Amino acid sequence: MSQTLMMRHVVMAIGVCFWLALPVGASAQILVPPPTAMPPPPAPPPPKIEVPVVPQLDAPPQRPSARLQKRGSFGDRVSKCLDDGAAAGWDPADRATHSRACANQ
């Protein structure tokens, strides 16, 4: 063989070896380092603990006070009951019957 042909084969063999040495599959896989972890948020404050009131043996019993609502006058209650019946679409006879029972409650 001639010197030139041998030189081409050597250059071609070096090129093939160089090409085979390149990382083909892994070159597309870029490893990204994981993001730095943020510290967790601070814990919420613990719930407030309150000591329940313990009844004393020598204390008088406490009666719960009832909150009564103002009832309003009889005329106001009748008017409201008639308005409720009219809003329900009842005829005058049904409204009168309803207002008598409703106002006396």
N, CA, C and O atoms as a GROMACS GRO file, in nm:
protein
  420
    1MET      N    1   0.083  -0.117   0.000
    1MET     CA    2   0.000   0.000   0.000
    1MET      C    3   0.088   0.123   0.000
    1MET      O    4   0.204   0.125   0.040
    2SER      N    5   0.023   0.222  -0.047
    2SER     CA    6   0.100   0.346  -0.054
    2SER      C    7   0.092   0.420   0.078
    2SER      O    8   0.007   0.394   0.163
    3GLN      N    9   0.182   0.508   0.092
    3GLN     CA   10   0.193   0.587   0.215
    3GLN      C   11   0.067   0.670   0.236
    3GLN      O   12   0.024   0.682   0.351
    4THR      N   13   0.008   0.725   0.137
    4THR     CA   14  -0.109   0.810   0.147
    4THR      C   15  -0.231   0.730   0.188
    4THR      O   16  -0.311   0.773   0.271
    5LEU      N   17  -0.244   0.612   0.127
    5LEU     CA   18  -0.358   0.527   0.161
    5LEU      C   19  -0.348   0.479   0.305
    5LEU      O   20  -0.450   0.471   0.374
    6MET      N   21  -0.230   0.448   0.350
    6MET     CA   22  -0.210   0.404   0.488
    6MET      C   23  -0.238   0.518   0.584
    6MET      O   24  -0.295   0.496   0.691
    7MET      N   25  -0.200   0.637   0.547
    7MET     CA   26  -0.224   0.753   0.630
    7MET      C   27  -0.374   0.780   0.643
    7MET      O   28  -0.421   0.819   0.750
    8ARG      N   29  -0.448   0.760   0.533
    8ARG     CA   30  -0.594   0.779   0.538
    8ARG      C   31  -0.658   0.679   0.632
    8ARG      O   32  -0.748   0.714   0.708
    9HIS      N   33  -0.613   0.556   0.628
    9HIS     CA   34  -0.669   0.452   0.716
    9HIS      C   35  -0.639   0.484   0.863
    9HIS      O   36  -0.724   0.463   0.949
   10VAL      N   37  -0.521   0.532   0.890
   10VAL     CA   38  -0.484   0.567   1.028
   10VAL      C   39  -0.569   0.683   1.076
   10VAL      O   40  -0.619   0.680   1.188
   11VAL      N   41  -0.584   0.785   0.994
   11VAL     CA   42  -0.665   0.901   1.032
   11VAL      C   43  -0.810   0.858   1.050
   11VAL      O   44  -0.876   0.903   1.144
   12MET      N   45  -0.859   0.772   0.961
   12MET     CA   46  -0.997   0.725   0.972
   12MET      C   47  -1.015   0.642   1.099
   12MET      O   48  -1.118   0.655   1.166
   13ALA      N   49  -0.918   0.558   1.133
   13ALA     CA   50  -0.927   0.475   1.255
   13ALA      C   51  -0.924   0.563   1.379
   13ALA      O   52  -0.996   0.537   1.475
   14ILE      N   53  -0.839   0.666   1.378
   14ILE     CA   54  -0.835   0.758   1.493
   14ILE      C   55  -0.967   0.833   1.505
   14ILE      O   56  -1.017   0.854   1.615
   15GLY      N   57  -1.024   0.872   1.393
   15GLY     CA   58  -1.154   0.942   1.394
   15GLY      C   59  -1.265   0.853   1.447
   15GLY      O   60  -1.350   0.898   1.524
   16VAL      N   61  -1.265   0.726   1.404
   16VAL     CA   62  -1.367   0.632   1.454
   16VAL      C   63  -1.350   0.609   1.603
   16VAL      O   64  -1.449   0.606   1.676
   17CYS      N   65  -1.228   0.593   1.648
   17CYS     CA   66  -1.204   0.575   1.793
   17CYS      C   67  -1.249   0.698   1.871
   17CYS      O   68  -1.308   0.686   1.978
   18PHE      N   69  -1.220   0.815   1.818
   18PHE     CA   70  -1.260   0.939   1.885
   18PHE      C   71  -1.412   0.949   1.889
   18PHE      O   72  -1.471   0.988   1.990
   19TRP      N   73  -1.476   0.913   1.775
   19TRP     CA   74  -1.622   0.921   1.769
   19TRP      C   75  -1.687   0.822   1.865
   19TRP      O   76  -1.789   0.854   1.927
   20LEU      N   77  -1.630   0.701   1.880
   20LEU     CA   78  -1.684   0.602   1.972
   20LEU      C   79  -1.660   0.641   2.118
   20LEU      O   80  -1.733   0.596   2.206
   21ALA      N   81  -1.561   0.721   2.144
   21ALA     CA   82  -1.531   0.762   2.281
   21ALA      C   83  -1.624   0.872   2.330
   21ALA      O   84  -1.633   0.896   2.450
   22LEU      N   85  -1.694   0.938   2.240
   22LEU     CA   86  -1.786   1.045   2.282
   22LEU      C   87  -1.909   0.984   2.352
   22LEU      O   88  -1.960   0.882   2.308
   23PRO      N   89  -1.956   1.046   2.460
   23PRO     CA   90  -2.076   0.996   2.529
   23PRO      C   91  -2.201   1.034   2.448
   23PRO      O   92  -2.242   1.150   2.447
   24VAL      N   93  -2.260   0.937   2.384
   24VAL     CA   94  -2.373   0.964   2.296
   24VAL      C   95  -2.504   0.970   2.375
   24VAL      O   96  -2.576   1.069   2.367
   25GLY      N   97  -2.536   0.865   2.452
   25GLY     CA   98  -2.664   0.859   2.522
   25GLY      C   99  -2.670   0.950   2.643
   25GLY      O  100  -2.776   1.006   2.673
   26ALA      N  101  -2.561   0.966   2.711
   26ALA     CA  102  -2.562   1.043   2.835
   26ALA      C  103  -2.548   1.191   2.811
   26ALA      O  104  -2.565   1.270   2.904
   27SER      N  105  -2.518   1.232   2.690
   27SER     CA  106  -2.497   1.375   2.667
   27SER      C  107  -2.629   1.452   2.677
   27SER      O  108  -2.627   1.571   2.710
   28ALA      N  109  -2.742   1.388   2.649
   28ALA     CA  110  -2.870   1.457   2.659
   28ALA      C  111  -2.923   1.458   2.802
   28ALA      O  112  -3.016   1.532   2.833
   29GLN      N  113  -2.867   1.377   2.886
   29GLN     CA  114  -2.913   1.370   3.024
   29GLN      C  115  -2.826   1.460   3.110
   29GLN      O  116  -2.716   1.422   3.150
   30ILE      N  117  -2.877   1.576   3.137
   30ILE     CA  118  -2.803   1.671   3.219
   30ILE      C  119  -2.850   1.655   3.362
   30ILE      O  120  -2.969   1.668   3.390
   31LEU      N  121  -2.759   1.628   3.450
   31LEU     CA  122  -2.794   1.611   3.590
   31LEU      C  123  -2.798   1.747   3.657
   31LEU      O  124  -2.700   1.821   3.660
   32VAL      N  125  -2.915   1.778   3.711
   32VAL     CA  126  -2.934   1.905   3.780
   32VAL      C  127  -2.930   1.876   3.929
   32VAL      O  128  -2.999   1.785   3.976
   33PRO      N  129  -2.851   1.949   4.003
   33PRO     CA  130  -2.848   1.924   4.148
   33PRO      C  131  -2.985   1.957   4.208
   33PRO      O  132  -3.053   2.048   4.162
   34PRO      N  133  -3.024   1.884   4.311
   34PRO     CA  134  -3.156   1.911   4.371
   34PRO      C  135  -3.156   2.050   4.434
   34PRO      O  136  -3.053   2.099   4.481
   35PRO      N  137  -3.274   2.115   4.434
   35PRO     CA  138  -3.280   2.249   4.492
   35PRO      C  139  -3.252   2.242   4.642
   35PRO      O  140  -3.277   2.142   4.708
   36THR      N  141  -3.200   2.351   4.691
   36THR     CA  142  -3.170   2.354   4.834
   36THR      C  143  -3.301   2.352   4.911
   36THR      O  144  -3.396   2.423   4.876
   37ALA      N  145  -3.306   2.272   5.011
   37ALA     CA  146  -3.430   2.255   5.088
   37ALA      C  147  -3.451   2.377   5.177
   37ALA      O  148  -3.359   2.425   5.243
   38MET      N  149  -3.576   2.427   5.175
   38MET     CA  150  -3.613   2.540   5.260
   38MET      C  151  -3.636   2.485   5.401
   38MET      O  152  -3.686   2.374   5.416
   39PRO      N  153  -3.601   2.562   5.501
   39PRO     CA  154  -3.628   2.514   5.636
   39PRO      C  155  -3.779   2.511   5.660
   39PRO      O  156  -3.851   2.596   5.607
   40PRO      N  157  -3.828   2.417   5.738
   40PRO     CA  158  -3.973   2.409   5.761
   40PRO      C  159  -4.020   2.532   5.838
   40PRO      O  160  -3.944   2.591   5.914
   41PRO      N  161  -4.147   2.571   5.818
   41PRO     CA  162  -4.197   2.688   5.891
   41PRO      C  163  -4.202   2.658   6.040
   41PRO      O  164  -4.209   2.542   6.082
   42PRO      N  165  -4.200   2.762   6.120
   42PRO     CA  166  -4.204   2.738   6.264
   42PRO      C  167  -4.337   2.676   6.305
   42PRO      O  168  -4.440   2.698   6.241
   43ALA      N  169  -4.333   2.598   6.409
   43ALA     CA  170  -4.454   2.530   6.457
   43ALA      C  171  -4.553   2.634   6.510
   43ALA      O  172  -4.512   2.736   6.565
   44PRO      N  173  -4.684   2.608   6.494
   44PRO     CA  174  -4.782   2.702   6.547
   44PRO      C  175  -4.776   2.702   6.700
   44PRO      O  176  -4.732   2.605   6.761
   45PRO      N  177  -4.821   2.811   6.760
   45PRO     CA  178  -4.816   2.815   6.906
   45PRO      C  179  -4.912   2.712   6.964
   45PRO      O  180  -5.015   2.682   6.905
   46PRO      N  181  -4.879   2.657   7.078
   46PRO     CA  182  -4.968   2.557   7.138
   46PRO      C  183  -5.099   2.623   7.181
   46PRO      O  184  -5.102   2.743   7.208
   47PRO      N  185  -5.207   2.545   7.187
   47PRO     CA  186  -5.335   2.604   7.226
   47PRO      C  187  -5.331   2.650   7.372
   47PRO      O  188  -5.261   2.594   7.456
   48LYS      N  189  -5.408   2.754   7.397
   48LYS     CA  190  -5.413   2.809   7.532
   48LYS      C  191  -5.492   2.712   7.620
   48LYS      O  192  -5.604   2.674   7.588
   49ILE      N  193  -5.433   2.675   7.730
   49ILE     CA  194  -5.498   2.581   7.821
   49ILE      C  195  -5.557   2.662   7.936
   49ILE      O  196  -5.486   2.735   8.006
   50GLU      N  197  -5.687   2.648   7.952
   50GLU     CA  198  -5.755   2.720   8.059
   50GLU      C  199  -5.805   2.619   8.162
   50GLU      O  200  -5.857   2.513   8.127
   51VAL      N  201  -5.787   2.653   8.285
   51VAL     CA  202  -5.832   2.566   8.394
   51VAL      C  203  -5.982   2.591   8.414
   51VAL      O  204  -6.022   2.706   8.433
   52PRO      N  205  -6.065   2.487   8.410
   52PRO     CA  206  -6.209   2.508   8.430
   52PRO      C  207  -6.238   2.551   8.574
   52PRO      O  208  -6.164   2.521   8.667
   53VAL      N  209  -6.348   2.623   8.587
   53VAL     CA  210  -6.390   2.669   8.718
   53VAL      C  211  -6.448   2.550   8.794
   53VAL      O  212  -6.538   2.482   8.746
   54VAL      N  213  -6.396   2.527   8.910
   54VAL     CA  214  -6.442   2.416   8.993
   54VAL      C  215  -6.543   2.472   9.094
   54VAL      O  216  -6.510   2.564   9.169
   55PRO      N  217  -6.665   2.419   9.096
   55PRO     CA  218  -6.763   2.472   9.192
   55PRO      C  219  -6.722   2.439   9.336
   55PRO      O  220  -6.672   2.331   9.366
   56GLN      N  221  -6.744   2.535   9.422
   56GLN     CA  222  -6.710   2.517   9.563
   56GLN      C  223  -6.829   2.455   9.636
   56GLN      O  224  -6.945   2.483   9.602
   57LEU      N  225  -6.802   2.373   9.734
   57LEU     CA  226  -6.910   2.306   9.806
   57LEU      C  227  -6.994   2.403   9.889
   57LEU      O  228  -7.114   2.382   9.904
   58ASP      N  229  -6.933   2.509   9.943
   58ASP     CA  230  -7.008   2.599  10.029
   58ASP      C  231  -7.068   2.718   9.953
   58ASP      O  232  -7.134   2.802  10.014
   59ALA      N  233  -7.048   2.726   9.819
   59ALA     CA  234  -7.103   2.836   9.740
   59ALA      C  235  -7.247   2.805   9.703
   59ALA      O  236  -7.281   2.690   9.678
   60PRO      N  237  -7.334   2.908   9.699
   60PRO     CA  238  -7.473   2.884   9.657
   60PRO      C  239  -7.477   2.848   9.508
   60PRO      O  240  -7.394   2.896   9.431
   61PRO      N  241  -7.571   2.765   9.467
   61PRO     CA  242  -7.580   2.726   9.324
   61PRO      C  243  -7.615   2.846   9.238
   61PRO      O  244  -7.694   2.932   9.276
   62GLN      N  245  -7.556   2.850   9.122
   62GLN     CA  246  -7.584   2.959   9.029
   62GLN      C  247  -7.693   2.915   8.933
   62GLN      O  248  -7.687   2.806   8.876
   63ARG      N  249  -7.792   2.999   8.917
   63ARG     CA  250  -7.901   2.970   8.824
   63ARG      C  251  -7.871   3.039   8.692
   63ARG      O  252  -7.836   3.157   8.690
   64PRO      N  253  -7.884   2.968   8.584
   64PRO     CA  254  -7.861   3.034   8.455
   64PRO      C  255  -7.972   3.135   8.427
   64PRO      O  256  -8.090   3.109   8.454
   65SER      N  257  -7.933   3.249   8.374
   65SER     CA  258  -8.032   3.351   8.343
   65SER      C  259  -8.078   3.333   8.199
   65SER      O  260  -7.996   3.321   8.107
   66ALA      N  261  -8.208   3.330   8.181
   66ALA     CA  262  -8.265   3.315   8.047
   66ALA      C  263  -8.280   3.453   7.985
   66ALA      O  264  -8.322   3.548   8.051
   67ARG      N  265  -8.247   3.463   7.860
   67ARG     CA  266  -8.263   3.590   7.789
   67ARG      C  267  -8.394   3.584   7.714
   67ARG      O  268  -8.408   3.509   7.616
   68LEU      N  269  -8.488   3.660   7.758
   68LEU     CA  270  -8.618   3.663   7.694
   68LEU      C  271  -8.620   3.770   7.587
   68LEU      O  272  -8.568   3.880   7.606
   69GLN      N  273  -8.679   3.736   7.474
   69GLN     CA  274  -8.691   3.834   7.367
   69GLN      C  275  -8.820   3.912   7.389
   69GLN      O  276  -8.919   3.861   7.440
   70LYS      N  277  -8.817   4.038   7.347
   70LYS     CA  278  -8.938   4.118   7.357
   70LYS      C  279  -9.041   4.061   7.263
   70LYS      O  280  -9.011   4.028   7.148
   71ARG      N  281  -9.162   4.049   7.311
   71ARG     CA  282  -9.266   3.985   7.233
   71ARG      C  283  -9.332   4.082   7.138
   71ARG      O  284  -9.378   4.040   7.032
   72GLY      N  285  -9.340   4.207   7.169
   72GLY     CA  286  -9.410   4.303   7.085
   72GLY      C  287  -9.558   4.306   7.118
   72GLY      O  288  -9.609   4.217   7.186
   73SER      N  289  -9.626   4.407   7.070
   73SER     CA  290  -9.769   4.420   7.101
   73SER      C  291  -9.851   4.319   7.020
   73SER      O  292  -9.802   4.263   6.922
   74PHE      N  293  -9.976   4.297   7.062
   74PHE     CA  294 -10.064   4.203   6.994
   74PHE      C  295 -10.089   4.247   6.851
   74PHE      O  296 -10.088   4.165   6.759
   75GLY      N  297 -10.111   4.378   6.831
   75GLY     CA  298 -10.136   4.430   6.697
   75GLY      C  299 -10.018   4.408   6.604
   75GLY      O  300 -10.034   4.375   6.486
   76ASP      N  301  -9.896   4.427   6.658
   76ASP     CA  302  -9.777   4.405   6.576
   76ASP      C  303  -9.763   4.258   6.538
   76ASP      O  304  -9.724   4.225   6.426
   77ARG      N  305  -9.796   4.169   6.633
   77ARG     CA  306  -9.788   4.026   6.603
   77ARG      C  307  -9.891   3.985   6.499
   77ARG      O  308  -9.861   3.905   6.411
   78VAL      N  309 -10.014   4.041   6.507
   78VAL     CA  310 -10.118   4.009   6.408
   78VAL      C  311 -10.075   4.059   6.271
   78VAL      O  312 -10.091   3.987   6.172
   79SER      N  313 -10.021   4.180   6.265
   79SER     CA  314  -9.977   4.235   6.136
   79SER      C  315  -9.868   4.148   6.074
   79SER      O  316  -9.870   4.120   5.954
   80LYS      N  317  -9.774   4.105   6.157
   80LYS     CA  318  -9.666   4.020   6.106
   80LYS      C  319  -9.720   3.887   6.055
   80LYS      O  320  -9.676   3.838   5.951
   81CYS      N  321  -9.817   3.829   6.128
   81CYS     CA  322  -9.874   3.701   6.086
   81CYS      C  323  -9.952   3.716   5.956
   81CYS      O  324  -9.948   3.628   5.870
   82LEU      N  325 -10.025   3.828   5.942
   82LEU     CA  326 -10.099   3.852   5.816
   82LEU      C  327 -10.002   3.871   5.700
   82LEU      O  328 -10.026   3.822   5.589
   83ASP      N  329  -9.891   3.943   5.725
   83ASP     CA  330  -9.792   3.962   5.620
   83ASP      C  331  -9.728   3.828   5.579
   83ASP      O  332  -9.704   3.804   5.461
   84ASP      N  333  -9.700   3.743   5.678
   84ASP     CA  334  -9.644   3.612   5.647
   84ASP      C  335  -9.740   3.529   5.562
   84ASP      O  336  -9.697   3.462   5.468
   85GLY      N  337  -9.869   3.534   5.594
   85GLY     CA  338  -9.968   3.461   5.516
   85GLY      C  339  -9.980   3.514   5.374
   85GLY      O  340  -9.996   3.437   5.280
   86ALA      N  341  -9.973   3.647   5.360
   86ALA     CA  342  -9.981   3.706   5.226
   86ALA      C  343  -9.857   3.669   5.145
   86ALA      O  344  -9.867   3.643   5.025
   87ALA      N  345  -9.741   3.666   5.210
   87ALA     CA  346  -9.619   3.628   5.139
   87ALA      C  347  -9.626   3.483   5.094
   87ALA      O  348  -9.566   3.446   4.992
   88ALA      N  349  -9.698   3.399   5.170
   88ALA     CA  350  -9.712   3.258   5.132
   88ALA      C  351  -9.814   3.239   5.021
   88ALA      O  352  -9.825   3.131   4.964
   89GLY      N  353  -9.891   3.346   4.988
   89GLY     CA  354  -9.988   3.338   4.879
   89GLY      C  355 -10.123   3.283   4.921
   89GLY      O  356 -10.198   3.233   4.837
   90TRP      N  357 -10.157   3.291   5.050
   90TRP     CA  358 -10.284   3.239   5.098
   90TRP      C  359 -10.396   3.338   5.072
   90TRP      O  360 -10.372   3.458   5.062
   91ASP      N  361 -10.519   3.286   5.060
   91ASP     CA  362 -10.635   3.374   5.043
   91ASP      C  363 -10.670   3.438   5.178
   91ASP      O  364 -10.618   3.393   5.281
   92PRO      N  365 -10.758   3.540   5.182
   92PRO     CA  366 -10.787   3.612   5.306
   92PRO      C  367 -10.841   3.523   5.418
   92PRO      O  368 -10.809   3.547   5.535
   93ALA      N  369 -10.920   3.422   5.387
   93ALA     CA  370 -10.974   3.335   5.492
   93ALA      C  371 -10.862   3.256   5.559
   93ALA      O  372 -10.859   3.244   5.682
   94ASP      N  373 -10.769   3.203   5.480
   94ASP     CA  374 -10.655   3.129   5.536
   94ASP      C  375 -10.564   3.221   5.617
   94ASP      O  376 -10.511   3.181   5.721
   95ARG      N  377 -10.546   3.345   5.569
   95ARG     CA  378 -10.462   3.440   5.643
   95ARG      C  379 -10.523   3.472   5.778
   95ARG      O  380 -10.452   3.484   5.878
   96ALA      N  381 -10.656   3.487   5.782
   96ALA     CA  382 -10.723   3.519   5.910
   96ALA      C  383 -10.708   3.403   6.008
   96ALA      O  384 -10.680   3.423   6.126
   97THR      N  385 -10.727   3.282   5.960
   97THR     CA  386 -10.712   3.164   6.046
   97THR      C  387 -10.570   3.154   6.098
   97THR      O  388 -10.547   3.126   6.216
   98HIS      N  389 -10.474   3.176   6.010
   98HIS     CA  390 -10.334   3.169   6.049
   98HIS      C  391 -10.299   3.280   6.149
   98HIS      O  392 -10.227   3.255   6.246
   99SER      N  393 -10.348   3.400   6.126
   99SER     CA  394 -10.311   3.511   6.213
   99SER      C  395 -10.364   3.493   6.355
   99SER      O  396 -10.297   3.532   6.451
  100ARG      N  397 -10.482   3.433   6.370
  100ARG     CA  398 -10.536   3.409   6.505
  100ARG      C  399 -10.447   3.310   6.581
  100ARG      O  400 -10.416   3.330   6.698
  101ALA      N  401 -10.405   3.202   6.514
  101ALA     CA  402 -10.321   3.104   6.582
  101ALA      C  403 -10.180   3.156   6.601
  101ALA      O  404 -10.116   3.128   6.702
  102CYS      N  405 -10.131   3.230   6.506
  102CYS     CA  406  -9.993   3.277   6.510
  102CYS      C  407  -9.973   3.386   6.616
  102CYS      O  408  -9.872   3.384   6.687
  103ALA      N  409 -10.065   3.480   6.628
  103ALA     CA  410 -10.049   3.593   6.720
  103ALA      C  411 -10.060   3.549   6.865
  103ALA      O  412 -10.005   3.617   6.952
  104ASN      N  413 -10.126   3.440   6.894
  104ASN     CA  414 -10.144   3.397   7.032
  104ASN      C  415 -10.027   3.310   7.079
  104ASN      O  416 -10.027   3.267   7.195
  105GLN      N  417  -9.933   3.282   6.998
  105GLN     CA  418  -9.819   3.201   7.041
  105GLN      C  419  -9.722   3.282   7.122
  105GLN      O  420  -9.619   3.230   7.166
   0.00000   0.00000   0.00000
